[in-house]
Amino acid sequence: MMNLKKICLLFTILLHSSVVLGQKKAEADSLSIDNNGKKHLFVGVDLFAPALSFFSDKKGMNAYVSFRIKGRWTGVAEFGYEKNIYDDIGWNVEGKGFSIGAGVNYMITNMDTDNGEGFYIGGRLMYSPFIQTVRSYPLTSIDGDGKLQVIGYGSLPSANVGSGWAELLGGAKVQLGKTPFYLDIMVRPKVQLFSQKQDGIDNLVIPGYGKDRGAFQISFFWGVSYRIF
């Protein structure tokens, strides 16, 4: 029977061999992707936002440009325009303006390294400089019973404000037949990082981010992209 020292030595040799083989396989896969994968350039547009405009106050569009940097990594620049209204509990606020941002995607699977298909995860840093118009907001006071009551409504002129946020996303890109067109689907949880406010009032409508007072939002991107090369 082997003693403990021999068992430990054998285990160490097997572990070392597994690590070396795993590293060689990872290097080979990486080289395969780097050497055989093409430097794709995509331009994509969101179809979900324009479709939603028929059923809500939200009007706008979103688009992106992506370029494969190296291996499974893709750099992405995004831009959009949105106009929306927050109308609730005495507040009526309109926000309209642009959103811009940049980030990266990492391909989890490559169905085909030559055509850019696959499932991916990614991240974005986004910013929206926009115009906010507070058409109505409640004026409150404390009554004789110590309860908060609305005594009237005020308004504020249009002002330039802004908000920034971070996003994590998961998505998929699927080629439509043998054409250069692709179906793009993304789920995008968002966390607000900062806001430039008007008279201390929360930005209730942020183009590209969403509306309401929450620091967390989630949106969907459902659209098509075109592979330029």
C-alpha positions as CSV (number, residue, x, y, z in Angstrom):
1,M,0.0,0.0,0.0
2,M,1.2,3.5,-0.9
3,N,2.3,5.6,2.0
4,L,0.9,9.2,2.5
5,K,4.0,10.8,0.9
6,K,3.7,8.9,-2.4
7,I,-0.1,9.6,-2.6
8,C,0.6,13.3,-2.1
9,L,3.3,13.2,-4.8
10,L,1.1,11.4,-7.2
11,F,-1.8,13.8,-6.6
12,T,0.6,16.8,-7.1
13,I,1.8,15.4,-10.4
14,L,-1.8,14.8,-11.7
15,L,-2.9,18.2,-10.6
16,H,0.1,19.9,-12.3
17,S,-0.6,18.0,-15.5
18,S,-4.3,19.0,-15.5
19,V,-3.4,22.6,-15.1
20,V,-0.8,22.6,-17.9
21,L,-3.2,20.8,-20.3
22,G,-6.0,23.3,-19.4
23,Q,-3.7,26.2,-20.0
24,K,-2.6,24.9,-23.3
25,K,-6.2,24.3,-24.4
26,A,-7.2,27.8,-23.3
27,E,-4.2,29.3,-25.2
28,A,-5.1,27.2,-28.3
29,D,-8.8,28.4,-28.1
30,S,-7.7,32.0,-27.7
31,L,-5.3,31.8,-30.7
32,S,-8.0,30.2,-32.7
33,I,-10.4,33.0,-32.0
34,D,-7.7,35.7,-32.5
35,N,-6.3,34.3,-35.7
36,N,-9.5,33.0,-37.3
37,G,-12.0,35.5,-36.0
38,K,-12.7,38.5,-38.2
39,K,-12.8,42.1,-37.1
40,H,-16.5,42.7,-37.5
41,L,-18.1,46.1,-37.6
42,F,-21.8,46.3,-36.8
43,V,-24.4,49.1,-36.8
44,G,-27.6,48.3,-34.9
45,V,-30.9,50.0,-34.2
46,D,-33.6,49.3,-31.6
47,L,-37.1,48.4,-32.9
48,F,-38.7,48.0,-29.4
49,A,-38.6,51.7,-28.5
50,P,-40.3,53.0,-31.7
51,A,-43.0,50.3,-31.4
52,L,-43.6,51.3,-27.7
53,S,-44.2,54.9,-28.8
54,F,-47.6,53.8,-30.2
55,F,-48.8,52.8,-26.7
56,S,-47.2,55.3,-24.4
57,D,-45.8,58.9,-24.0
58,K,-42.3,57.6,-24.6
59,K,-40.9,58.6,-28.0
60,G,-37.4,57.9,-29.2
61,M,-34.8,55.8,-30.8
62,N,-31.6,54.0,-29.9
63,A,-28.6,52.8,-32.0
64,Y,-25.1,51.4,-31.5
65,V,-21.9,50.8,-33.3
66,S,-19.7,47.8,-32.3
67,F,-16.3,46.6,-33.4
68,R,-14.5,43.4,-32.3
69,I,-11.4,44.4,-30.5
70,K,-9.7,41.1,-29.9
71,G,-10.8,37.6,-29.4
72,R,-14.2,37.5,-27.6
73,W,-14.0,41.2,-26.7
74,T,-16.1,43.8,-28.6
75,G,-16.1,47.6,-28.1
76,V,-19.5,49.3,-28.3
77,A,-20.6,53.0,-28.6
78,E,-24.3,53.9,-28.1
79,F,-26.4,56.9,-28.7
80,G,-30.1,57.7,-28.6
81,Y,-32.8,60.3,-28.3
82,E,-35.9,60.2,-26.1
83,K,-38.9,62.3,-25.1
84,N,-41.1,61.1,-22.2
85,I,-43.5,62.4,-19.6
86,Y,-43.9,61.6,-15.9
87,D,-47.5,62.2,-14.8
88,D,-48.4,61.0,-11.3
89,I,-49.5,62.2,-7.8
90,G,-49.6,65.8,-8.9
91,W,-46.3,65.8,-10.8
92,N,-46.2,66.5,-14.5
93,V,-42.7,66.5,-15.8
94,E,-41.3,66.3,-19.4
95,G,-37.8,65.2,-20.2
96,K,-36.3,65.2,-23.7
97,G,-32.7,64.9,-24.9
98,F,-29.9,62.6,-25.9
99,S,-28.2,59.7,-24.3
100,I,-24.6,58.6,-25.1
101,G,-22.3,55.9,-23.7
102,A,-19.7,53.3,-24.3
103,G,-18.7,49.9,-23.0
104,V,-17.7,46.3,-24.0
105,N,-19.3,43.0,-24.7
106,Y,-17.7,39.6,-24.0
107,M,-18.9,36.6,-26.1
108,I,-19.8,33.7,-23.9
109,T,-20.3,31.4,-26.9
110,N,-19.2,31.8,-30.5
111,M,-21.6,29.9,-32.7
112,D,-19.3,30.9,-35.6
113,T,-16.3,33.1,-35.1
114,D,-16.5,34.2,-38.7
115,N,-20.0,35.6,-38.6
116,G,-20.2,37.2,-35.1
117,E,-23.2,35.2,-33.7
118,G,-23.4,34.2,-30.1
119,F,-24.5,34.9,-26.5
120,Y,-22.7,37.7,-24.7
121,I,-22.5,39.7,-21.5
122,G,-21.4,43.3,-21.2
123,G,-21.3,46.6,-19.4
124,R,-21.9,50.3,-20.2
125,L,-21.3,53.7,-18.8
126,M,-24.0,56.1,-20.0
127,Y,-24.8,59.8,-19.7
128,S,-27.8,61.9,-20.7
129,P,-27.7,65.7,-20.9
130,F,-31.4,66.7,-21.3
131,I,-34.0,69.4,-20.9
132,Q,-36.4,69.0,-18.1
133,T,-39.7,70.9,-17.8
134,V,-41.7,70.8,-14.6
135,R,-45.2,71.7,-15.7
136,S,-46.8,70.9,-12.3
137,Y,-45.7,69.9,-8.9
138,P,-47.6,69.8,-5.6
139,L,-47.1,72.5,-2.9
140,T,-47.6,71.0,0.6
141,S,-48.0,72.1,4.2
142,I,-48.8,70.5,7.6
143,D,-52.4,70.9,8.7
144,G,-53.6,71.3,12.3
145,D,-53.6,67.5,12.8
146,G,-50.0,67.2,11.8
147,K,-50.9,65.7,8.4
148,L,-49.3,66.6,5.1
149,Q,-51.8,68.3,2.7
150,V,-51.6,69.7,-0.8
151,I,-52.4,73.4,-0.8
152,G,-51.7,74.2,-4.5
153,Y,-49.5,73.5,-7.5
154,G,-46.4,75.2,-8.9
155,S,-44.3,74.9,-12.0
156,L,-40.7,75.5,-13.1
157,P,-39.2,76.7,-16.4
158,S,-37.3,74.4,-18.6
159,A,-33.8,73.7,-17.4
160,N,-30.7,71.8,-18.6
161,V,-30.0,68.8,-16.3
162,G,-28.3,65.5,-16.6
163,S,-27.9,62.0,-15.2
164,G,-25.3,59.2,-15.4
165,W,-25.7,55.5,-14.9
166,A,-24.0,52.1,-15.2
167,E,-25.5,49.0,-16.9
168,L,-24.9,45.3,-16.9
169,L,-26.4,43.4,-19.8
170,G,-26.9,40.0,-21.3
171,G,-27.8,39.5,-24.9
172,A,-27.7,37.4,-28.1
173,K,-27.0,38.1,-31.7
174,V,-28.4,35.7,-34.4
175,Q,-27.8,36.0,-38.1
176,L,-30.9,36.1,-40.3
177,G,-30.2,33.4,-42.9
178,K,-27.1,34.2,-45.0
179,T,-27.7,37.9,-45.0
180,P,-25.6,40.6,-43.3
181,F,-28.6,41.3,-41.1
182,Y,-28.8,40.1,-37.5
183,L,-31.4,39.9,-34.7
184,D,-30.3,41.6,-31.5
185,I,-31.8,41.0,-28.1
186,M,-30.6,42.5,-24.8
187,V,-31.7,42.7,-21.2
188,R,-30.2,45.8,-19.4
189,P,-30.4,46.3,-15.6
190,K,-29.3,49.9,-14.8
191,V,-28.1,51.7,-11.6
192,Q,-28.1,55.5,-11.4
193,L,-24.7,56.9,-10.4
194,F,-25.3,60.7,-10.2
195,S,-27.7,63.5,-11.3
196,Q,-27.5,67.2,-12.0
197,K,-30.8,68.5,-10.6
198,Q,-33.0,71.5,-11.0
199,D,-33.7,73.2,-7.6
200,G,-33.0,69.9,-5.8
201,I,-35.9,68.1,-7.7
202,D,-35.2,64.5,-8.7
203,N,-34.8,63.9,-12.4
204,L,-38.1,62.0,-13.0
205,V,-37.7,61.4,-16.7
206,I,-34.2,60.5,-17.9
207,P,-33.7,59.7,-21.6
208,G,-32.2,56.3,-22.1
209,Y,-32.6,55.4,-18.4
210,G,-36.2,55.5,-17.5
211,K,-38.7,57.4,-15.3
212,D,-39.8,57.5,-11.7
213,R,-37.7,58.1,-8.6
214,G,-36.0,54.7,-8.4
215,A,-32.2,54.3,-8.5
216,F,-32.7,51.0,-10.3
217,Q,-34.2,50.4,-13.7
218,I,-34.3,47.6,-16.3
219,S,-34.9,47.9,-20.1
220,F,-35.0,45.8,-23.1
221,F,-33.3,46.2,-26.5
222,W,-35.0,44.3,-29.4
223,G,-33.7,45.3,-32.8
224,V,-31.6,44.5,-35.9
225,S,-28.0,45.1,-36.8
226,Y,-26.2,45.2,-40.1
227,R,-22.7,43.8,-40.5
228,I,-20.6,46.2,-42.6
229,F,-17.6,43.8,-42.7
